[in-house]
Amino acid sequence: MMLVGVDGSPASREALRWALAQAVKTGDTVEATMAWLREPEFVPAASMGVHPHADNPSRRHPARELHTIVEEVRATVPGAPPVTEVTIIGDAGTALAQASRQADLLVVGAHGHGSRLTELILGSVAADCLRHATCPVVVVPPGRA
């Protein structure tokens, strides 16, 4: 099984696209995983049945966002297999490294922002995955065609 870290960025979409193209060739299964940190929020007092964030698209649920991304990317890969979709609450690097225990391959995109040299080149999540994953890791570079 190929595990793909997806965060909605162009880099993660490229990683998913790469994994799907590989799966077409190899017959492997693909699991797209989105990790997110649940931030505390202030909810003003409201009447029963009124949800102040219901119409705010920036407050989308991660599972819906992941599904939309998977469907958009799958549509660009001829013969793409179905994708298992998983959302996890927690730090992306830690969650992907833990999930890599059940994977044959972990695929992530390179973002390239952070404070250390490896993070500037790869991104902090990709660097964490390279350090802590228990399976081989493919880092898809930015701008891959």
URMONOR-V62264 format. One record per residue. PSI is psi as a letter, one per 40 degrees, with the letter a starting at -180 (* if undefined). D_LAST is the distance of its C-alpha to the last C-alpha in whole Angstrom. Layout:
psi=[PSI PSI]
d_last=[D_LAST D_LAST]
This chain:
psi=[h h h h h h e e i d d d d d d d d d d d d d d d d e e i i h h h h h h i h h i i i h h i h i i h e h h d e d e h d e f i h d d d d d d d d d d d d d e e h h e h i i h h h h h h h i h d d d d d d d d e d e i d h h h i i h d f h a d i d d d d d d i d d d d d d d d e i e i i h h h h i i e h *]
d_last=[24 20 21 18 19 18 19 18 16 12 11 14 12 9 11 13 10 10 14 14 12 14 17 17 18 20 22 22 22 20 22 20 23 23 26 27 31 33 35 38 39 42 43 46 49 49 51 50 47 46 42 41 38 37 36 34 30 29 31 29 30 27 27 27 24 22 23 22 18 18 19 17 14 16 16 12 13 15 18 17 20 22 22 24 24 26 27 29 31 31 29 25 25 29 28 25 27 30 28 26 29 29 25 24 21 20 16 16 13 14 16 18 21 24 27 27 25 23 22 21 18 18 19 23 22 19 22 25 23 23 27 28 26 28 25 22 19 16 14 10 10 9 6 4 0]
